[in-house]
Amino acid sequence: GLQDELDVVEGMQFDRGYLSPYFINKPETGSIELESPFILLADKKISNIREMLPVLEAVAKAGKPLLIIAEDVEGEALATLVVNTMRGIVKVAAVKAPGFGDRRKAMLQDIATLTGGTVISEEIGLELEKTTLEDLGQAKRVVINKDTTIIIDGIGDEAAISGRV
């Protein structure tokens, strides 16, 4: 019957689009689609690529794409991510975290719960350099366009998710 054809997708959408059009991998729709990506959640601005190298190398080895959700990704860090994506070394997309201040912290935490990840925050002593794959969230799929990011089927714990909403 109909039941089989209808995929019920559990997702989360927020109003932040890609930080660079060079991440686009679906030119016909002007969007980015990442299949089974790792998701890095950082409560900080990322401008120095060096602090990201260990986690980027781990993700590249795992052969999965990476979505970075941070306060911002700028300068040299953004440029390096773009170049590596264009060369096919590692497939990355970056978006700004939704919200501001405390609201942003809460929303990052919601995304962490949904995806089974940890928010990397210096306030609680977590540093980007020391981030491992275990700290990253995961989802079945992520779709990003100019203005929105949709995270589909995060692997987070259902009970924890309903507890947060």
C-alpha positions in Angstrom: 0.0 0.0 0.0 0.9 3.7 0.3 2.7 3.1 3.6 5.8 1.8 1.8 6.2 4.7 -0.5 6.0 7.4 2.1 9.2 8.1 3.8 8.6 9.9 7.1 11.8 12.0 7.6 12.7 13.3 10.9 14.4 16.6 10.2 15.4 20.0 11.5 15.6 23.1 9.5 17.2 26.4 10.3 17.6 29.7 8.5 21.3 29.7 7.7 22.7 28.9 4.3 26.1 28.0 3.0 29.1 30.3 3.8 30.5 29.8 0.3 28.8 29.0 -3.1 31.9 27.0 -3.9 30.6 24.2 -1.7 27.6 23.7 -4.0 27.6 20.2 -5.5 24.1 20.2 -7.0 24.4 23.1 -9.5 21.0 22.4 -11.0 19.3 23.3 -7.7 22.1 25.6 -6.4 22.3 23.5 -3.3 24.7 21.2 -1.4 23.7 17.7 -0.5 25.8 15.7 1.9 25.0 11.9 2.3 25.7 10.4 5.7 27.8 13.4 6.8 29.7 13.9 10.0 28.6 17.2 11.7 31.0 19.4 13.6 29.3 21.8 16.1 31.5 24.6 17.3 30.5 27.4 19.6 33.2 29.7 18.2 34.5 31.5 15.1 36.9 29.3 13.1 39.5 31.3 11.2 42.6 29.3 11.8 42.6 26.1 9.7 45.4 24.5 11.8 43.1 23.8 14.7 40.8 21.9 12.3 43.4 19.7 10.7 43.2 16.7 13.0 39.5 16.4 12.7 39.6 17.1 8.9 42.2 14.3 8.5 40.1 11.9 10.5 37.0 12.7 8.4 38.9 12.4 5.1 40.2 8.9 6.2 36.6 7.9 7.1 35.6 8.9 3.6 32.5 10.8 4.7 31.5 14.4 4.1 31.6 17.0 6.9 29.2 19.7 7.7 30.6 22.4 10.0 28.1 24.5 12.0 30.0 27.3 13.8 29.5 30.8 15.0 31.4 31.6 11.8 34.0 30.2 9.5 36.1 32.8 7.9 39.4 33.9 6.2 42.1 31.3 5.7 40.0 28.5 7.3 37.1 29.0 4.9 39.4 29.3 1.9 41.3 26.1 2.7 38.0 24.2 3.2 36.8 25.4 -0.2 40.1 24.4 -2.0 40.1 21.0 -0.4 36.4 20.5 -1.4 37.0 21.6 -4.9 40.0 19.2 -5.2 38.0 16.4 -3.9 40.3 15.8 -0.9 37.5 16.1 1.6 33.9 17.1 1.0 33.0 19.9 3.4 30.2 22.5 3.7 30.1 25.2 6.4 27.1 27.2 7.7 26.7 29.7 10.6 25.0 28.4 13.7 21.4 29.7 14.0 20.5 32.3 16.6 22.7 34.6 18.7 24.3 34.5 22.1 22.5 32.2 24.6 19.9 31.3 22.0 22.7 30.1 19.7 24.2 28.0 22.4 20.8 26.4 23.0 20.2 25.7 19.3 23.7 24.2 18.9 22.8 21.9 21.8 19.5 20.9 20.1 21.4 20.0 16.9 24.0 18.1 19.0 21.1 16.1 20.6 19.5 15.5 17.2 22.7 14.2 15.6 24.4 12.5 18.6 27.3 15.0 18.6 29.0 17.2 21.2 29.2 21.0 21.0 32.8 22.0 20.9 33.0 24.9 23.3 36.0 26.4 25.0 33.8 27.5 27.9 33.6 23.8 28.9 37.2 23.1 28.0 36.7 21.4 24.6 39.1 22.5 21.9 38.9 22.0 18.2 42.4 20.6 18.0 41.4 17.8 20.2 38.2 17.0 18.5 37.7 13.4 17.4 35.2 11.6 15.2 33.4 10.5 18.5 32.6 14.2 19.1 30.9 14.7 15.8 27.2 14.3 15.1 25.9 12.3 12.2 22.8 12.4 10.0 21.5 10.5 7.0 21.5 13.5 4.9 22.0 17.3 4.9 20.6 19.7 2.3 21.9 23.3 2.3 20.9 26.2 0.0 21.5 29.9 0.1 19.2 30.5 3.1 18.4 27.3 4.8 20.0 24.1 6.2 18.0 20.9 6.7 19.4 18.0 8.7 17.5 14.8 8.0 17.5 11.8 10.2 20.1 12.7 12.8 21.4 9.6 14.7 20.8 11.1 18.1 18.9 9.3 20.8 15.1 9.6 20.3 14.4 9.9 24.0 16.9 12.7 24.4 15.5 14.5 21.5 11.9 14.4 22.8 13.2 15.5 26.1 14.7 18.7 24.5 11.8 19.7 22.3 
